[in-house]
Amino acid sequence: MKTDLEGRIANLGLGPRHVPHALFEAVSNSIQAIAETSNSCGKIHIKLIRDCEDTQLVTSGSGRGPEPLGSIMEVEISDNGVGFTQMNMDSFETLDSRHKVAIGGKGIGRLLWLYFFSDVEVKSCYRINGSFRRREFIFSSNEGIRVTRDEGVHDDNPEEGTSVCLRRLRSDYR
């Protein structure tokens, strides 16, 4: 059986009110990744990257006057969870994966990312057999998954975790 990724994403039929669902999916993945580690101090960072060129004036309720806010262009979610282990990567590569079905996963969260954003950059460091590996890839609807790095880590103090950057929010959803 073959899959048309662009067609599968288009068939989701979502609207602007569903944009937060893409962010919810990324944050949920971070929470689940932290739960898989022995780390008792889980951290998730969410960074909104705005367009400086597209500044809008929004009146604040504080009486200080307008505050400039550009459109959100990208969202980066990073965590210190288990990372993109081979099992997690295999699941990511499988549409409608049942890997997380026991905790409510349906295997479509990453499709929501591409419905609203042009592409996704993933950087991850994970443990395997006592050593660390770094995996990085770009996920897009026209190319699928394009691995840009998959190698052993030779740093003195590698940090386990993942950064997911949802890039280039489509203009009709800003």
N, C-alpha and C positions, 0 to 999 in steps of 0.2 A: 504494500500500500504506500502511495506517495502522499505527501502533504504540500499544499500550496500555503506557505506561511502568510503571505500578504492577504490571500483570500480568507484564511482562518481568522486573521485579525480583523479584517473588514466585516466579517460576519458577526462580530461581537455586538454591533449596533448600539454603541454607547453615545452619550451626549455630554455636554460640558459639566453637568452636575456630577458626573462620575469621575472627574479628574482626581479628586481626593482618594478614590479607590486605588489608583496606581500607587500613591504614596503609602497608603495603608498596607498594601501588599508588600512593599519593600521593608517597611518597619516591622511587619509581622515576621518576615523572613529573618530579620536581625534578632528579634526576640527568641525565635525558635533556635537560631544558631547559638545564642548565648546559653540557652537551656541545655544544649548538647555538650557544653564544656564543663570542666570542673572549676571554672572561674567563678568565684563568689562575688566578684565586683564587675558585673556586666555594664557596659556603657554603649549607648547609641548616640551618635551625633547627627543632627539634621542641619544641612546648610542650604539656604535658598540663594541662588545666584540670579541677580536681577540685571536687566538691560539698562545700563546707565544712559544710553542714547534716548530711550523711550520713557522719560520721566513724566509722571503725572502728578498733579497737585491734588492732594487729598486733605480736606480740612479735618483737623483733629478736634476732639472734644475738650482738650485741655486749655484752649484759649491762646495757645502759643502761636497759632497760625498754621498755615499749610506745611505739610511734611512731604518732601519729594519721594515718590515710590515708583520705580521702574517695573515693568512687567517681569514676572518670574520667567526665566529662560531655562534654568537647570535646577535640579534638586539632587543633592548628594547625601546619601545615607551611609554612615559607616558604623561598624560595630567591632567588638572584640570577641566575637563568637568563634565557632569551630572552623569557619572558612569553607571554601569550595572543595571539600574532599572529593575523592573520585565518585563516591556514592551520590553526593549532592550534585556533582557535575553530570553524571549519568541521568539523574532525575531532571535536571535543567534541560538537557538535550532531548527529553522525551515529552512531546506534547500530551497534555491531559494525564500526566504522570500521577500514579497513585501512591507515590513515596510518602506523602504526608497525609494520607486519607484518615488515619487514626486521630489526627489532631485537627481535622476539618479542612485540610488542603484539597483543592480540586485540580491542581496542576495547570492553572491558566493565569496566575498572577503576572507572570512575565509578559504575557500577551497584552495585558492592560497597559504595561509600560510602553509598548510599541504602538498602541492605539493612540496615545496622547503625545509621545515623545518620538523624535526621529530615530534615535538610537540610544543604547545604554552601554556605558563602559564599566566593566567589573574588574576590580583588582582584589586579589585574595592571597592570604598566606595561611597555610594549614599544616598540621602535623601528619606525618606518615612514618610509622616504624621508628619513632624517636628522633627523626630529623624533620626539617621544615622544607616545604616547597612553595613556590610562588606561581600563581596562575593568573593571567590577565587575558581578557578577551573583550571584543566589541560584539554586541548583539543588535542586529537591525533586521527589519522585515525583508529587505531585498537581498541581504547576504547571509542571513541566519547568524550563526556563531563563527566569528573569525578570531582564532586564538592568536594573541600577539606575544605571549610569554608563557612558558611552562618549564620551570627549571628549579633546581635545588637552590636553597638560600644559604649563603655563606656569611651572613651578617653575624656579629657577636651576640646580638640580642634581638632576634626576630620577634615580631609581635603577631600573634595569631589574630585573624579577623578579616573582614571584607569591607570594601568600599564599593557602593553601587551609585553611579552617577547617571541619572536620567537626563539626557542631553537634548537640547533644542526642542522645547515645548512647542508644539505646532501652533502657528499664529492664530488659528480659529479657536484655541482653548486658553489663550493668555488672559 
